[in-house]
Amino acid sequence: MKVLVTGGAGFIGSNLCEYLLAHNYEVVCLDNFATGKIENLLPLLSQYPTTFHLIVGDIRNLCDCQKAVEGVDYVLHEAALGSVPRSIKDPITTNEVNIGGFMNMLVAARDAKIKRFMYAASSSTYGDSKSLPKVEEVIGKPLSPYAVTKYVNELYADVFARTYGMECIGLRYFNVFGRSQDPFGAYAAVIPLFVKKLMAHESPVINGDGEYSRDFTYIDNVIQMNMLAMTTTNPNAVNQVYNTAFGERTTLNQLVDYLKEYLSEFDPEIAKVEIVHGPNRLGDIPHSLACIDKAKKLLGYNPKYSMRDGLKEAVKWYWHNI
């Protein structure tokens, strides 16, 4: 089977590419390196010279999308401009990539008659909904341009499924973390950012009082969900959107405590680093907790890594790689 991973040089995309190649899939990676890194792909390019194909291109260019889907069986669409703050600062580019690029990929996949189109949706879609845990069918109003774009992705995927007979599955990612997640970017996610700060004996800044909570989800659980979505033979599981999470929430204060505990095993001085609190971040959802019953029932999802188990693995990776 031949699989296209868009955004394959990014954090989630490169982990998917690695897994697929190790399990004897032929993989095409489409990336423009706006946020992805060639360093994530170099080991794969050398280890799998005949089954890994890199296309340097942009999903905003329909021709690049059409080239990438040639001969492909499945698409794992991970390419997007993430980050709520980035979308607030530059909503136009976020819209162009996340909606215009998504449309290009849907059209290219439709015309190439690919078997199934999986795409990265987002827990930001729940917006101002206060219900916990988050159930797929109950959402609120989006709180950021980024959230709007990810909800539009779901709407377009549903329309293409109904109108053109495509098979589409959306995975609403909840705060994914793990190996290869970049701690150095301007919009670095909270876990790699805090790890980098603590390793340098610098104080991480928690937005607000630290009692905002998230369903932090280890990368290997996300890989499992993508593979289940791609390979399911359950007709009821297709053309659905699924929460992709562990189903447990952790406050930012707890997160920092865990990080200090695990990093102190490598450097005891880290336990003494003080924490700084700043203002709440615009567009943030206060609490996020996923109900994963739908994924368990229809896909057989069984996440192997709790937040703390995943965090131990991530800390080990960061200690040896940054």
TORKOL-4160 file (C-alpha; in steps of 0.2 Angstrom, whole numbers, padded with zeros to 4 digits, m for minus):
322
<pt num="1" X="0000" Y="0000" Z="0000"/>
<pt num="2" X="0006" Y="0018" Z="m0004"/>
<pt num="3" X="0002" Y="0031" Z="0008"/>
<pt num="4" X="0004" Y="0050" Z="0007"/>
<pt num="5" X="0008" Y="0060" Z="0022"/>
<pt num="6" X="0006" Y="0078" Z="0020"/>
<pt num="7" X="0016" Y="0088" Z="0032"/>
<pt num="8" X="0027" Y="0073" Z="0034"/>
<pt num="9" X="0042" Y="0083" Z="0040"/>
<pt num="10" X="0032" Y="0090" Z="0055"/>
<pt num="11" X="0031" Y="0082" Z="0072"/>
<pt num="12" X="0016" Y="0071" Z="0070"/>
<pt num="13" X="0019" Y="0068" Z="0051"/>
<pt num="14" X="0037" Y="0062" Z="0053"/>
<pt num="15" X="0032" Y="0050" Z="0067"/>
<pt num="16" X="0018" Y="0043" Z="0055"/>
<pt num="17" X="0031" Y="0042" Z="0041"/>
<pt num="18" X="0043" Y="0032" Z="0052"/>
<pt num="19" X="0029" Y="0020" Z="0058"/>
<pt num="20" X="0022" Y="0017" Z="0041"/>
<pt num="21" X="0039" Y="0013" Z="0033"/>
<pt num="22" X="0044" Y="0002" Z="0048"/>
<pt num="23" X="0028" Y="m0008" Z="0044"/>
<pt num="24" X="0032" Y="m0010" Z="0025"/>
<pt num="25" X="0021" Y="0004" Z="0018"/>
<pt num="26" X="0027" Y="0014" Z="0003"/>
<pt num="27" X="0027" Y="0032" Z="0009"/>
<pt num="28" X="0026" Y="0049" Z="0000"/>
<pt num="29" X="0029" Y="0064" Z="0010"/>
<pt num="30" X="0023" Y="0082" Z="0004"/>
<pt num="31" X="0030" Y="0096" Z="0014"/>
<pt num="32" X="0036" Y="0114" Z="0011"/>
<pt num="33" X="0046" Y="0115" Z="0027"/>
<pt num="34" X="0036" Y="0130" Z="0033"/>
<pt num="35" X="0036" Y="0122" Z="0050"/>
<pt num="36" X="0042" Y="0105" Z="0047"/>
<pt num="37" X="0061" Y="0100" Z="0047"/>
<pt num="38" X="0072" Y="0091" Z="0035"/>
<pt num="39" X="0081" Y="0084" Z="0050"/>
<pt num="40" X="0065" Y="0074" Z="0054"/>
<pt num="41" X="0066" Y="0065" Z="0037"/>
<pt num="42" X="0085" Y="0062" Z="0035"/>
<pt num="43" X="0086" Y="0046" Z="0044"/>
<pt num="44" X="0071" Y="0040" Z="0034"/>
<pt num="45" X="0078" Y="0045" Z="0017"/>
<pt num="46" X="0094" Y="0035" Z="0020"/>
<pt num="47" X="0086" Y="0020" Z="0028"/>
<pt num="48" X="0072" Y="0018" Z="0016"/>
<pt num="49" X="0079" Y="0024" Z="m0001"/>
<pt num="50" X="0066" Y="0014" Z="m0012"/>
<pt num="51" X="0050" Y="0016" Z="m0002"/>
<pt num="52" X="0051" Y="0034" Z="0005"/>
<pt num="53" X="0048" Y="0048" Z="m0007"/>
<pt num="54" X="0050" Y="0066" Z="m0003"/>
<pt num="55" X="0040" Y="0080" Z="m0013"/>
<pt num="56" X="0045" Y="0097" Z="m0008"/>
<pt num="57" X="0029" Y="0107" Z="m0011"/>
<pt num="58" X="0015" Y="0117" Z="m0004"/>
<pt num="59" X="m0003" Y="0111" Z="m0001"/>
<pt num="60" X="m0009" Y="0129" Z="m0007"/>
<pt num="61" X="m0003" Y="0124" Z="m0024"/>
<pt num="62" X="m0016" Y="0111" Z="m0032"/>
<pt num="63" X="m0002" Y="0105" Z="m0044"/>
<pt num="64" X="0009" Y="0100" Z="m0030"/>
<pt num="65" X="m0006" Y="0091" Z="m0022"/>
<pt num="66" X="m0010" Y="0082" Z="m0038"/>
<pt num="67" X="0008" Y="0076" Z="m0040"/>
<pt num="68" X="0008" Y="0070" Z="m0022"/>
<pt num="69" X="m0007" Y="0059" Z="m0024"/>
<pt num="70" X="m0002" Y="0050" Z="m0040"/>
<pt num="71" X="m0003" Y="0031" Z="m0037"/>
<pt num="72" X="m0008" Y="0033" Z="m0018"/>
<pt num="73" X="m0020" Y="0022" Z="m0009"/>
<pt num="74" X="m0022" Y="0032" Z="0007"/>
<pt num="75" X="m0020" Y="0050" Z="0012"/>
<pt num="76" X="m0015" Y="0055" Z="0030"/>
<pt num="77" X="m0017" Y="0074" Z="0029"/>
<pt num="78" X="m0007" Y="0082" Z="0043"/>
<pt num="79" X="m0001" Y="0098" Z="0034"/>
<pt num="80" X="m0008" Y="0114" Z="0043"/>
<pt num="81" X="m0002" Y="0129" Z="0051"/>
<pt num="82" X="m0005" Y="0125" Z="0070"/>
<pt num="83" X="m0005" Y="0137" Z="0085"/>
<pt num="84" X="m0020" Y="0148" Z="0091"/>
<pt num="85" X="m0008" Y="0163" Z="0094"/>
<pt num="86" X="m0001" Y="0161" Z="0077"/>
<pt num="87" X="m0019" Y="0162" Z="0069"/>
<pt num="88" X="m0023" Y="0177" Z="0080"/>
<pt num="89" X="m0008" Y="0186" Z="0074"/>
<pt num="90" X="m0009" Y="0181" Z="0055"/>
<pt num="91" X="m0027" Y="0174" Z="0052"/>
<pt num="92" X="m0025" Y="0176" Z="0033"/>
<pt num="93" X="m0011" Y="0164" Z="0031"/>
<pt num="94" X="m0019" Y="0152" Z="0043"/>
<pt num="95" X="m0034" Y="0152" Z="0032"/>
<pt num="96" X="m0025" Y="0150" Z="0016"/>
<pt num="97" X="m0016" Y="0134" Z="0022"/>
<pt num="98" X="m0029" Y="0126" Z="0033"/>
<pt num="99" X="m0044" Y="0129" Z="0022"/>
<pt num="100" X="m0037" Y="0133" Z="0005"/>
<pt num="101" X="m0024" Y="0119" Z="0006"/>
<pt num="102" X="m0037" Y="0107" Z="0013"/>
<pt num="103" X="m0048" Y="0110" Z="m0001"/>
<pt num="104" X="m0034" Y="0107" Z="m0014"/>
<pt num="105" X="m0030" Y="0090" Z="m0005"/>
<pt num="106" X="m0048" Y="0085" Z="m0005"/>
<pt num="107" X="m0050" Y="0089" Z="m0024"/>
<pt num="108" X="m0034" Y="0080" Z="m0028"/>
<pt num="109" X="m0038" Y="0065" Z="m0018"/>
<pt num="110" X="m0056" Y="0064" Z="m0025"/>
<pt num="111" X="m0049" Y="0065" Z="m0043"/>
<pt num="112" X="m0036" Y="0052" Z="m0040"/>
<pt num="113" X="m0049" Y="0041" Z="m0032"/>
<pt num="114" X="m0039" Y="0037" Z="m0017"/>
<pt num="115" X="m0047" Y="0024" Z="m0005"/>
<pt num="116" X="m0048" Y="0035" Z="0011"/>
<pt num="117" X="m0044" Y="0052" Z="0017"/>
<pt num="118" X="m0039" Y="0054" Z="0035"/>
<pt num="119" X="m0036" Y="0072" Z="0042"/>
<pt num="120" X="m0030" Y="0080" Z="0057"/>
<pt num="121" X="m0045" Y="0089" Z="0065"/>
<pt num="122" X="m0043" Y="0098" Z="0082"/>
<pt num="123" X="m0050" Y="0099" Z="0099"/>
<pt num="124" X="m0051" Y="0118" Z="0097"/>
<pt num="125" X="m0067" Y="0114" Z="0087"/>
<pt num="126" X="m0076" Y="0113" Z="0104"/>
<pt num="127" X="m0073" Y="0131" Z="0107"/>
<pt num="128" X="m0084" Y="0139" Z="0121"/>
<pt num="129" X="m0093" Y="0123" Z="0125"/>
<pt num="130" X="m0092" Y="0120" Z="0143"/>
<pt num="131" X="m0097" Y="0102" Z="0144"/>
<pt num="132" X="m0085" Y="0089" Z="0150"/>
<pt num="133" X="m0079" Y="0077" Z="0144"/>
<pt num="134" X="m0080" Y="0083" Z="0126"/>
<pt num="135" X="m0091" Y="0072" Z="0115"/>
<pt num="136" X="m0090" Y="0073" Z="0096"/>
<pt num="137" X="m0108" Y="0078" Z="0093"/>
<pt num="138" X="m0108" Y="0093" Z="0105"/>
<pt num="139" X="m0097" Y="0108" Z="0100"/>
<pt num="140" X="m0098" Y="0127" Z="0104"/>
<pt num="141" X="m0092" Y="0142" Z="0095"/>
<pt num="142" X="m0074" Y="0143" Z="0089"/>
<pt num="143" X="m0063" Y="0155" Z="0100"/>
<pt num="144" X="m0049" Y="0158" Z="0087"/>
<pt num="145" X="m0046" Y="0159" Z="0068"/>
<pt num="146" X="m0037" Y="0142" Z="0070"/>
<pt num="147" X="m0052" Y="0134" Z="0077"/>
<pt num="148" X="m0063" Y="0141" Z="0063"/>
<pt num="149" X="m0052" Y="0133" Z="0050"/>
<pt num="150" X="m0051" Y="0116" Z="0058"/>
<pt num="151" X="m0070" Y="0116" Z="0060"/>
<pt num="152" X="m0072" Y="0121" Z="0041"/>
<pt num="153" X="m0061" Y="0106" Z="0037"/>
<pt num="154" X="m0074" Y="0094" Z="0046"/>
<pt num="155" X="m0088" Y="0102" Z="0036"/>
<pt num="156" X="m0079" Y="0101" Z="0019"/>
<pt num="157" X="m0074" Y="0083" Z="0022"/>
<pt num="158" X="m0093" Y="0079" Z="0026"/>
<pt num="159" X="m0099" Y="0088" Z="0011"/>
<pt num="160" X="m0086" Y="0078" Z="0000"/>
<pt num="161" X="m0091" Y="0062" Z="0007"/>
<pt num="162" X="m0109" Y="0065" Z="0004"/>
<pt num="163" X="m0107" Y="0073" Z="m0013"/>
<pt num="164" X="m0093" Y="0063" Z="m0021"/>
<pt num="165" X="m0094" Y="0047" Z="m0011"/>
<pt num="166" X="m0077" Y="0049" Z="m0003"/>
<pt num="167" X="m0072" Y="0040" Z="0013"/>
<pt num="168" X="m0066" Y="0053" Z="0025"/>
<pt num="169" X="m0061" Y="0052" Z="0044"/>
<pt num="170" X="m0056" Y="0066" Z="0055"/>
<pt num="171" X="m0046" Y="0064" Z="0070"/>
<pt num="172" X="m0048" Y="0078" Z="0083"/>
<pt num="173" X="m0031" Y="0079" Z="0091"/>
<pt num="174" X="m0030" Y="0084" Z="0109"/>
<pt num="175" X="m0013" Y="0092" Z="0114"/>
<pt num="176" X="m0002" Y="0079" Z="0106"/>
<pt num="177" X="0016" Y="0078" Z="0113"/>
<pt num="178" X="0031" Y="0067" Z="0111"/>
<pt num="179" X="0048" Y="0064" Z="0102"/>
<pt num="180" X="0052" Y="0076" Z="0088"/>
<pt num="181" X="0041" Y="0090" Z="0094"/>
<pt num="182" X="0051" Y="0106" Z="0091"/>
<pt num="183" X="0055" Y="0116" Z="0107"/>
<pt num="184" X="0063" Y="0130" Z="0098"/>
<pt num="185" X="0049" Y="0137" Z="0086"/>
<pt num="186" X="0041" Y="0154" Z="0090"/>
<pt num="187" X="0025" Y="0144" Z="0093"/>
<pt num="188" X="0032" Y="0129" Z="0102"/>
<pt num="189" X="0019" Y="0118" Z="0111"/>
<pt num="190" X="0019" Y="0119" Z="0130"/>
<pt num="191" X="0027" Y="0103" Z="0134"/>
<pt num="192" X="0043" Y="0105" Z="0124"/>
<pt num="193" X="0044" Y="0123" Z="0128"/>
<pt num="194" X="0043" Y="0119" Z="0147"/>
<pt num="195" X="0056" Y="0105" Z="0145"/>
<pt num="196" X="0068" Y="0117" Z="0136"/>
<pt num="197" X="0066" Y="0130" Z="0149"/>
<pt num="198" X="0068" Y="0118" Z="0164"/>
<pt num="199" X="0084" Y="0110" Z="0156"/>
<pt num="200" X="0092" Y="0127" Z="0155"/>
<pt num="201" X="0087" Y="0130" Z="0173"/>
<pt num="202" X="0075" Y="0144" Z="0167"/>
<pt num="203" X="0058" Y="0148" Z="0174"/>
<pt num="204" X="0044" Y="0142" Z="0163"/>
<pt num="205" X="0029" Y="0154" Z="0161"/>
<pt num="206" X="0012" Y="0147" Z="0165"/>
<pt num="207" X="m0002" Y="0157" Z="0157"/>
<pt num="208" X="m0015" Y="0161" Z="0171"/>
<pt num="209" X="m0016" Y="0152" Z="0188"/>
<pt num="210" X="m0011" Y="0136" Z="0180"/>
<pt num="211" X="m0027" Y="0127" Z="0184"/>
<pt num="212" X="m0032" Y="0127" Z="0165"/>
<pt num="213" X="m0032" Y="0108" Z="0161"/>
<pt num="214" X="m0028" Y="0098" Z="0145"/>
<pt num="215" X="m0030" Y="0080" Z="0139"/>
<pt num="216" X="m0012" Y="0078" Z="0134"/>
<pt num="217" X="m0010" Y="0064" Z="0122"/>
<pt num="218" X="0006" Y="0054" Z="0118"/>
<pt num="219" X="0011" Y="0053" Z="0100"/>
<pt num="220" X="0010" Y="0033" Z="0100"/>
<pt num="221" X="m0008" Y="0034" Z="0104"/>
<pt num="222" X="m0011" Y="0046" Z="0089"/>
<pt num="223" X="m0001" Y="0034" Z="0078"/>
<pt num="224" X="m0013" Y="0020" Z="0084"/>
<pt num="225" X="m0028" Y="0031" Z="0079"/>
<pt num="226" X="m0022" Y="0035" Z="0062"/>
<pt num="227" X="m0018" Y="0017" Z="0058"/>
<pt num="228" X="m0035" Y="0011" Z="0065"/>
<pt num="229" X="m0044" Y="0024" Z="0054"/>
<pt num="230" X="m0034" Y="0020" Z="0039"/>
<pt num="231" X="m0037" Y="0001" Z="0040"/>
<pt num="232" X="m0054" Y="m0001" Z="0048"/>
<pt num="233" X="m0066" Y="m0012" Z="0038"/>
<pt num="234" X="m0081" Y="m0006" Z="0049"/>
<pt num="235" X="m0093" Y="0003" Z="0037"/>
<pt num="236" X="m0100" Y="0013" Z="0052"/>
<pt num="237" X="m0083" Y="0019" Z="0057"/>
<pt num="238" X="m0081" Y="0029" Z="0040"/>
<pt num="239" X="m0086" Y="0047" Z="0037"/>
<pt num="240" X="m0084" Y="0051" Z="0056"/>
<pt num="241" X="m0075" Y="0062" Z="0067"/>
<pt num="242" X="m0066" Y="0055" Z="0082"/>
<pt num="243" X="m0058" Y="0062" Z="0098"/>
<pt num="244" X="m0040" Y="0057" Z="0098"/>
<pt num="245" X="m0034" Y="0058" Z="0116"/>
<pt num="246" X="m0031" Y="0047" Z="0132"/>
<pt num="247" X="m0047" Y="0053" Z="0141"/>
<pt num="248" X="m0038" Y="0061" Z="0156"/>
<pt num="249" X="m0035" Y="0079" Z="0160"/>
<pt num="250" X="m0020" Y="0087" Z="0168"/>
<pt num="251" X="m0018" Y="0105" Z="0174"/>
<pt num="252" X="m0003" Y="0115" Z="0169"/>
<pt num="253" X="0002" Y="0116" Z="0187"/>
<pt num="254" X="0002" Y="0097" Z="0188"/>
<pt num="255" X="0011" Y="0096" Z="0171"/>
<pt num="256" X="0026" Y="0106" Z="0178"/>
<pt num="257" X="0027" Y="0096" Z="0194"/>
<pt num="258" X="0028" Y="0080" Z="0183"/>
<pt num="259" X="0041" Y="0088" Z="0172"/>
<pt num="260" X="0052" Y="0093" Z="0186"/>
<pt num="261" X="0050" Y="0076" Z="0194"/>
<pt num="262" X="0055" Y="0067" Z="0178"/>
<pt num="263" X="0069" Y="0079" Z="0173"/>
<pt num="264" X="0076" Y="0079" Z="0191"/>
<pt num="265" X="0081" Y="0061" Z="0188"/>
<pt num="266" X="0094" Y="0067" Z="0175"/>
<pt num="267" X="0098" Y="0084" Z="0184"/>
<pt num="268" X="0093" Y="0086" Z="0202"/>
<pt num="269" X="0095" Y="0105" Z="0201"/>
<pt num="270" X="0079" Y="0106" Z="0190"/>
<pt num="271" X="0068" Y="0102" Z="0205"/>
<pt num="272" X="0073" Y="0120" Z="0212"/>
<pt num="273" X="0068" Y="0130" Z="0197"/>
<pt num="274" X="0054" Y="0142" Z="0201"/>
<pt num="275" X="0038" Y="0144" Z="0191"/>
<pt num="276" X="0032" Y="0161" Z="0184"/>
<pt num="277" X="0014" Y="0165" Z="0181"/>
<pt num="278" X="0008" Y="0176" Z="0167"/>
<pt num="279" X="m0009" Y="0182" Z="0160"/>
<pt num="280" X="m0021" Y="0170" Z="0152"/>
<pt num="281" X="m0018" Y="0167" Z="0133"/>
<pt num="282" X="m0031" Y="0175" Z="0121"/>
<pt num="283" X="m0042" Y="0161" Z="0112"/>
<pt num="284" X="m0037" Y="0147" Z="0125"/>
<pt num="285" X="m0050" Y="0135" Z="0130"/>
<pt num="286" X="m0050" Y="0133" Z="0149"/>
<pt num="287" X="m0053" Y="0115" Z="0150"/>
<pt num="288" X="m0051" Y="0100" Z="0138"/>
<pt num="289" X="m0055" Y="0082" Z="0142"/>
<pt num="290" X="m0060" Y="0070" Z="0128"/>
<pt num="291" X="m0073" Y="0056" Z="0129"/>
<pt num="292" X="m0065" Y="0042" Z="0118"/>
<pt num="293" X="m0080" Y="0030" Z="0119"/>
<pt num="294" X="m0084" Y="0033" Z="0101"/>
<pt num="295" X="m0066" Y="0028" Z="0095"/>
<pt num="296" X="m0066" Y="0013" Z="0106"/>
<pt num="297" X="m0083" Y="0007" Z="0100"/>
<pt num="298" X="m0081" Y="0010" Z="0081"/>
<pt num="299" X="m0062" Y="0008" Z="0078"/>
<pt num="300" X="m0057" Y="m0003" Z="0093"/>
<pt num="301" X="m0045" Y="0011" Z="0100"/>
<pt num="302" X="m0036" Y="0006" Z="0115"/>
<pt num="303" X="m0023" Y="0020" Z="0120"/>
<pt num="304" X="m0007" Y="0012" Z="0127"/>
<pt num="305" X="0001" Y="0027" Z="0135"/>
<pt num="306" X="m0006" Y="0038" Z="0149"/>
<pt num="307" X="m0001" Y="0056" Z="0150"/>
<pt num="308" X="0012" Y="0052" Z="0163"/>
<pt num="309" X="0019" Y="0036" Z="0154"/>
<pt num="310" X="0021" Y="0046" Z="0138"/>
<pt num="311" X="0029" Y="0061" Z="0148"/>
<pt num="312" X="0042" Y="0049" Z="0155"/>
<pt num="313" X="0046" Y="0044" Z="0137"/>
<pt num="314" X="0046" Y="0061" Z="0130"/>
<pt num="315" X="0057" Y="0068" Z="0144"/>
<pt num="316" X="0070" Y="0054" Z="0140"/>
<pt num="317" X="0070" Y="0059" Z="0122"/>
<pt num="318" X="0072" Y="0077" Z="0125"/>
<pt num="319" X="0086" Y="0074" Z="0137"/>
<pt num="320" X="0096" Y="0065" Z="0124"/>
<pt num="321" X="0091" Y="0075" Z="0109"/>
<pt num="322" X="0091" Y="0094" Z="0113"/>
